[in-house]
């Protein structure tokens, strides 16, 4: 399994979420946009983006003149067009720009996946980063936040800075990516001695680099053996799929 080097969250702010999940997924353009049709993505963004969120993003990050980088995820039916459409819309603000050179290099199939399948099939990214520049992460959805965490880490590892992120939709409780000290302490008290070293060896980062939602999912798991077994099963399924 590839290692996914991550960085601790520090004071990373909550993700700006534009619209309720039900409204986005019921929109007639959602599935075509998710399948790779740019015109559908444009119509979806136009109808569901939050003017208030856009205004807050501009007010918060104006002084950075940020680059908007979208997670180009490959879905089962095509390349998801929603993140790039949202980034392009936000890049209409003077001084901001969208960058499509950073791309996801693997297929993870996170749509509908459970909390063990997601860490077992983590998104990997590649592409040039301008050292010293500020990047705002853009995606269509935030669930556990692992994709955004790995995209952020790719940018930081290459010399960029990531002060924030925005998505079209997601669960309100998923907006907090930064792991709280309380959740980290609880997770280490429950599973840390038995599993954190194993986790680091398997994934390349410790519990402190998990998102809040990832950590809470593990914290709700009753015993450590279940975590190991569920992740091992998810990895096996992933490997079987990539063999064909």
FIPAFI-659071 format. One record per residue: residue number from 1; residue in three letters; x, y, z of N, C-alpha, C in turn. Coordinates in steps of 0.02 Angstrom, whole numbers. Each point is the difference from the previous one (the first is absolute). Layout:
residues N
resi	resn	n.c1	n.c2	n.c3	ca.c1	ca.c2	ca.c3	c.c1	c.c2	c.c3
NUM	ala	X	Y	Z	X	Y	Z	X	Y	Z;
...
//
This chain:
residues 244
resi	resn	n.c1	n.c2	n.c3	ca.c1	ca.c2	ca.c3	c.c1	c.c2	c.c3
1	unk	42	-60	0	-42	60	0	44	62	0;
2	unk	-18	50	-42	38	62	-3	-9	39	65;
3	unk	53	35	19	-4	44	59	-25	68	-21;
4	unk	-40	31	42	-30	64	-15	22	49	55;
5	unk	55	34	-11	26	46	51	-49	57	9;
6	unk	-19	11	62	-45	56	16	33	45	51;
7	unk	-31	59	9	24	49	48	-55	14	51;
8	unk	20	15	62	-48	18	52	-37	63	-20;
9	unk	-59	11	31	-46	51	-25	11	70	27;
10	unk	32	6	57	10	66	31	-68	35	8;
11	unk	-7	62	-28	-62	37	9	-40	4	-65;
12	unk	0	-54	-38	-36	-1	-64	-74	14	12;
13	unk	-30	47	-38	-70	20	13	-50	-51	-27;
14	unk	-62	2	23	-52	-43	-28	-9	11	-75;
15	unk	-18	-52	-35	-11	3	-72	-64	41	-14;
16	unk	3	43	-50	-59	37	-22	-43	-47	-42;
17	unk	-61	-14	22	-47	-42	-37	-54	44	-30;
18	unk	-12	-8	-64	-45	46	-35	-74	-19	4;
19	unk	-16	-65	-2	-70	-19	-8	-15	-65	36;
20	unk	-64	-10	17	-21	-62	32	9	-59	-48;
21	unk	18	-57	27	13	-59	-40	-60	-22	-41;
22	unk	-60	2	30	-59	-23	-35	-15	43	-61;
23	unk	7	66	7	-13	44	-56	48	-10	-57;
24	unk	64	-14	15	50	-10	-52	-13	-67	-36;
25	unk	-10	-53	38	-6	-66	-30	-66	-11	-37;
26	unk	-50	40	16	-64	-5	-35	-3	46	-61;
27	unk	50	41	-9	1	46	-58	7	-41	-64;
28	unk	-37	17	-52	3	-40	-62	69	-3	-33;
29	unk	42	48	15	67	1	-31	52	-37	42;
30	unk	-19	-24	60	50	-29	44	34	-62	-29;
31	unk	-38	-49	-21	31	-62	-24	38	11	-65;
32	unk	-25	38	-49	42	14	-59	64	36	19;
33	unk	-3	48	47	60	36	21	50	-47	34;
34	unk	-26	-45	41	42	-49	34	32	-48	-49;
35	unk	-32	-8	-59	25	-46	-51	46	33	-51;
36	unk	11	66	8	50	31	-43	-25	49	-52;
37	unk	-61	24	7	-26	48	-49	7	71	27;
38	unk	45	40	-28	14	68	26	-61	45	-1;
39	unk	-42	-3	-52	-58	44	-2	-48	-15	57;
40	unk	-8	-64	16	-43	-19	56	29	26	65;
41	unk	66	-5	7	32	24	61	-10	76	7;
42	unk	4	36	-56	-10	72	2	-70	17	25;
43	unk	-50	-35	-27	-70	13	20	-10	-18	74;
44	unk	30	-55	22	-6	-20	69	30	52	47;
45	unk	60	22	-16	33	50	41	-39	65	1;
46	unk	-24	21	-57	-37	63	-5	-62	-1	45;
47	unk	-33	-58	3	-63	-4	38	10	-13	74;
48	unk	56	-26	21	7	-23	69	55	35	40;
49	unk	43	38	-32	53	33	37	-29	53	47;
50	unk	32	10	56	-24	48	50	35	67	-9;
51	unk	-38	52	-13	30	67	-7	32	22	66;
52	unk	-31	-19	55	29	18	65	67	-34	10;
53	unk	5	-65	-17	63	-36	7	53	30	-45;
54	unk	-19	18	-61	48	30	-47	25	66	29;
55	unk	-44	39	27	20	64	30	47	-11	59;
56	unk	-16	-48	42	43	-14	57	69	-25	-21;
57	unk	2	-42	-51	64	-24	-27	42	58	-24;
58	unk	-31	45	-37	37	57	-28	26	45	56;
59	unk	-42	12	50	20	43	55	57	-32	41;
60	unk	-4	-66	9	49	-35	42	67	-8	-35;
61	unk	0	-13	-65	62	-19	-34	23	50	-52;
62	unk	-32	58	-3	17	50	-51	74	18	1;
63	unk	29	8	59	70	23	5	50	-52	-22;
64	unk	-22	-63	-9	45	-53	-22	7	-3	-77;
65	unk	-49	30	-36	-3	-10	-73	9	-74	-16;
66	unk	-45	-42	25	12	-73	-1	-9	-32	-69;
67	unk	29	-59	-5	-12	-44	-57	-52	-51	23;
68	unk	-51	-10	-40	-53	-47	16	16	-67	-33;
69	unk	8	-51	40	19	-66	-27	-55	-50	15;
70	unk	-25	-33	-52	-56	-46	8	23	-72	-1;
71	unk	-37	-42	35	14	-72	2	-33	-32	-60;
72	unk	39	-16	-51	-27	-31	-61	-11	-74	11;
73	unk	-55	-19	31	-12	-70	16	-29	-38	-60;
74	unk	24	-61	-10	-27	-43	-52	-54	-44	32;
75	unk	-62	9	-23	-55	-39	27	-11	-61	-45;
76	unk	-48	-41	20	-14	-60	-39	-26	15	-69;
77	unk	-29	59	-10	-30	18	-64	39	53	-37;
78	unk	56	23	26	39	51	-34	36	45	49;
79	unk	31	53	-26	37	47	42	-49	52	28;
80	unk	-4	4	65	-45	47	33	16	71	-20;
81	unk	-49	36	-31	11	68	-24	-17	53	52;
82	unk	-30	-19	56	-26	50	47	56	40	34;
83	unk	52	-32	27	52	40	34	32	53	-45;
84	unk	16	-19	-62	32	48	-45	-47	57	-17;
85	unk	-65	-15	-9	-48	53	-15	-7	49	58;
86	unk	1	-26	61	-3	44	58	63	42	6;
87	unk	58	-29	-13	62	37	2	1	55	-53;
88	unk	-23	-17	-60	-2	50	-55	-46	58	18;
89	unk	-57	-15	31	-46	53	20	32	46	51;
90	unk	32	-29	50	32	41	52	59	39	-28;
91	unk	32	-26	-52	58	33	-30	-19	61	-41;
92	unk	-65	12	-8	-21	61	-34	13	62	42;
93	unk	13	-11	64	18	57	44	68	27	-21;
94	unk	7	66	-7	63	29	-23	59	-20	44;
95	unk	54	-21	-32	61	-19	36	4	-73	19;
96	unk	-57	-36	-5	1	-72	15	7	-39	-64;
97	unk	24	-61	5	7	-41	-59	-12	-73	17;
98	unk	-22	-38	-49	-11	-72	8	57	-38	-33;
99	unk	21	-54	32	55	-40	-26	-25	-72	-9;
100	unk	4	-25	-61	-23	-68	-15	58	-48	-10;
101	unk	61	21	16	59	-43	-11	10	-50	56;
102	unk	-26	14	59	3	-48	55	-59	-48	-8;
103	unk	15	-64	-6	-53	-48	-15	4	-60	47;
104	unk	-58	-32	9	-2	-62	37	23	-55	-47;
105	unk	46	-42	24	32	-48	-45	-27	-71	8;
106	unk	-48	-10	44	-27	-67	9	-76	3	6;
107	unk	-32	-57	-8	-72	-6	7	-15	-30	68;
108	unk	-40	36	40	-13	-24	68	-72	-24	10;
109	unk	-47	26	-39	-69	-22	6	-29	13	69;
110	unk	6	61	24	-24	16	68	-75	10	4;
111	unk	-33	13	-56	-71	13	3	-36	-61	29;
112	unk	-33	10	58	-36	-54	33	43	-46	41;
113	unk	66	13	4	44	-44	38	-7	11	75;
114	unk	15	-52	39	-5	7	73	65	29	27;
115	unk	1	9	67	56	34	31	64	-41	4;
116	unk	-2	-63	-16	61	-40	-4	27	-4	-71;
117	unk	-44	0	-49	21	-2	-70	36	64	-20;
118	unk	-20	56	29	30	64	-19	75	3	17;
119	unk	20	-15	61	73	1	13	37	-55	-36;
120	unk	-34	-55	-15	33	-54	-37	12	17	-73;
121	unk	-40	47	-26	7	21	-70	7	76	-2;
122	unk	58	24	19	11	72	6	20	31	-67;
123	unk	-23	62	-9	16	37	-60	74	19	-1;
124	unk	30	-5	-59	69	20	-11	2	56	-52;
125	unk	45	47	9	3	59	-44	70	12	-26;
126	unk	2	31	-58	63	19	-30	-12	64	-41;
127	unk	54	34	-14	-5	62	-39	41	55	32;
128	unk	18	50	-40	45	53	24	-33	48	49;
129	unk	37	19	50	-22	48	50	49	58	0;
130	unk	-26	61	1	43	59	2	20	13	72;
131	unk	64	-8	15	24	8	68	-16	70	27;
132	unk	-27	2	60	-15	64	32	-69	27	-14;
133	unk	-36	-28	-50	-67	24	-17	-52	-32	46;
134	unk	-57	33	3	-55	-24	41	-53	-33	-44;
135	unk	-24	-58	22	-48	-39	-38	-63	-12	42;
136	unk	-58	11	-30	-64	-17	30	-24	-65	-31;
137	unk	-16	-50	41	-23	-64	-24	-74	4	-20;
138	unk	-18	-33	-55	-68	1	-25	-22	-71	-17;
139	unk	-58	-20	24	-26	-66	-17	-76	4	-3;
140	unk	-31	-54	-23	-73	0	-5	-32	-19	67;
141	unk	35	-42	39	-31	-28	60	53	-11	54;
142	unk	-19	10	62	44	-19	56	-38	-50	43;
143	unk	31	-59	9	-27	-51	44	45	-7	60;
144	unk	46	-47	-3	50	-5	53	58	49	-9;
145	unk	7	27	-61	51	51	-11	68	-25	-20;
146	unk	7	-66	-11	66	-27	-17	28	24	-66;
147	unk	-44	9	-50	25	24	-65	28	70	7;
148	unk	-35	44	36	25	67	10	65	-1	41;
149	unk	3	-45	49	61	-5	41	60	-19	-43;
150	unk	-9	-47	-46	56	-22	-41	18	51	-53;
151	unk	-49	35	-27	15	54	-48	38	56	36;
152	unk	-22	18	59	36	50	40	72	-21	12;
153	unk	10	-62	18	67	-23	16	46	0	-61;
154	unk	-28	-17	-59	40	4	-61	25	71	-11;
155	unk	-43	49	10	19	69	-12	52	23	52;
156	unk	-11	-17	63	48	20	52	67	-33	-11;
157	unk	-1	-64	-18	62	-37	-11	41	31	-57;
158	unk	-34	32	-47	34	30	-58	14	75	10;
159	unk	-11	25	60	19	69	15	-55	51	-1;
160	unk	-62	-21	-11	-56	47	0	-32	6	69;
161	unk	-48	45	6	-37	11	62	-74	-10	-14;
162	unk	-36	-28	49	-72	-13	-8	-37	29	60;
163	unk	-29	60	-8	-35	31	56	-73	-18	6;
164	unk	-29	-37	-49	-71	-15	5	-25	-44	-56;
165	unk	-64	-17	3	-31	-43	-50	-74	16	-6;
166	unk	-28	-17	-58	-72	9	-10	-26	-57	-43;
167	unk	-63	-20	13	-32	-54	-38	-71	22	-16;
168	unk	-28	-32	-52	-69	16	-18	-48	-24	53;
169	unk	11	-61	25	-46	-27	50	35	-49	46;
170	unk	-35	-21	52	28	-46	49	-39	3	64;
171	unk	14	-47	45	-32	0	65	28	59	41;
172	unk	-44	37	34	24	57	40	54	-20	50;
173	unk	-6	-59	31	50	-21	49	66	-18	-32;
174	unk	1	-9	-66	63	-16	-34	41	62	-18;
175	unk	-29	58	12	35	62	-17	64	9	40;
176	unk	1	-27	60	61	4	41	48	-55	-21;
177	unk	54	19	-34	52	-47	-17	52	-6	55;
178	unk	16	56	31	53	1	50	-19	-42	61;
179	unk	42	-48	16	-11	-45	56	6	39	66;
180	unk	-49	-7	43	4	33	65	44	-40	47;
181	unk	29	35	48	42	-32	50	-39	-51	41;
182	unk	-62	16	14	-42	-46	40	-11	-66	-37;
183	unk	-18	5	-65	-12	-61	-39	64	-41	-7;
184	unk	57	33	-12	64	-35	-5	17	-36	64;
185	unk	-9	33	56	14	-32	65	-45	-60	12;
186	unk	-65	8	-16	-47	-56	9	18	-59	-45;
187	unk	20	15	-62	17	-54	-46	62	-37	23;
188	unk	50	38	23	61	-32	23	-12	-40	64;
189	unk	-45	24	42	-15	-37	62	-35	-66	-16;
190	unk	-41	0	-51	-39	-60	-17	38	-49	-44;
191	unk	34	26	-52	32	-44	-50	74	11	-9;
192	unk	27	54	27	67	21	-18	55	-51	13;
193	unk	1	-29	59	55	-46	18	-1	-62	-45;
194	unk	-59	-21	-21	-6	-61	-38	8	11	-76;
195	unk	-16	60	-23	-7	7	-72	37	58	-32;
196	unk	21	51	38	28	59	-33	65	-15	-37;
197	unk	44	-41	28	62	-18	-35	-17	-38	-64;
198	unk	-47	-46	5	-23	-38	-60	-27	48	-52;
199	unk	-41	48	23	-30	49	-45	54	40	-37;
200	unk	51	22	38	54	39	-31	38	-41	-51;
201	unk	15	-62	16	37	-43	-47	-41	-14	-63;
202	unk	-65	-5	7	-43	-17	-57	-15	61	-43;
203	unk	-11	58	32	-24	59	-36	52	56	-6;
204	unk	50	1	43	51	51	-5	-12	63	41;
205	unk	-51	-1	43	-12	58	44	-34	-25	63;
206	unk	7	39	54	-28	-19	64	-70	28	9;
207	unk	-29	-15	58	-68	21	15	-8	76	-2;
208	unk	52	37	15	-6	73	2	-15	30	-68;
209	unk	10	-39	-54	-13	26	-67	-68	-22	-28;
210	unk	-38	-37	40	-68	-18	-21	-44	61	-1;
211	unk	-53	-3	-38	-51	51	5	-44	-14	61;
212	unk	-38	49	20	-45	-10	58	-49	-56	-14;
213	unk	-28	-3	-60	-49	-53	-16	32	-69	-4;
214	unk	60	-4	-28	35	-64	-2	13	-26	71;
215	unk	24	45	43	16	-20	69	-63	-21	38;
216	unk	-54	37	-10	-62	-17	35	-27	-68	-23;
217	unk	9	-16	-64	-23	-65	-26	39	-56	34;
218	unk	65	8	6	41	-50	35	-18	-4	74;
219	unk	-15	58	28	-16	3	71	-65	-37	15;
220	unk	-46	0	-47	-64	-35	9	6	-76	-9;
221	unk	57	-21	-28	10	-72	-11	17	-33	67;
222	unk	-36	-53	18	7	-26	68	67	-31	17;
223	unk	35	-31	-49	64	-30	18	50	6	-58;
224	unk	63	-6	17	54	10	-48	2	-53	-54;
225	unk	-15	-62	18	2	-54	-50	-49	14	-56;
226	unk	-57	29	16	-49	15	-52	28	51	-49;
227	unk	37	50	24	31	49	-44	49	-34	-48;
228	unk	44	-40	28	49	-36	-42	-34	-43	-52;
229	unk	-50	-39	22	-32	-48	-45	-40	35	-55;
230	unk	-35	53	18	-41	36	-49	44	33	-52;
231	unk	55	30	22	45	33	-48	34	-51	-44;
232	unk	21	-56	29	32	-53	-40	-48	-26	-52;
233	unk	-64	-8	18	-50	-24	-48	-11	51	-56;
234	unk	-1	64	18	-10	52	-50	60	3	-48;
235	unk	60	-10	26	60	-1	-42	-3	-59	-48;
236	unk	-22	-57	24	-4	-60	-42	-50	11	-57;
237	unk	-57	30	16	-49	15	-52	29	48	-51;
238	unk	34	51	24	32	48	-46	50	-34	-45;
239	unk	41	-43	27	51	-34	-39	-31	-46	-53;
240	unk	-55	-33	18	-33	-43	-49	-28	40	-58;
241	unk	-26	59	16	-28	42	-53	54	26	-46;
242	unk	58	17	27	53	28	-42	36	-53	-40;
243	unk	-12	-63	16	31	-55	-38	-34	-12	-67;
244	unk	-61	28	-8	-37	-12	-62	6	59	-47;
//
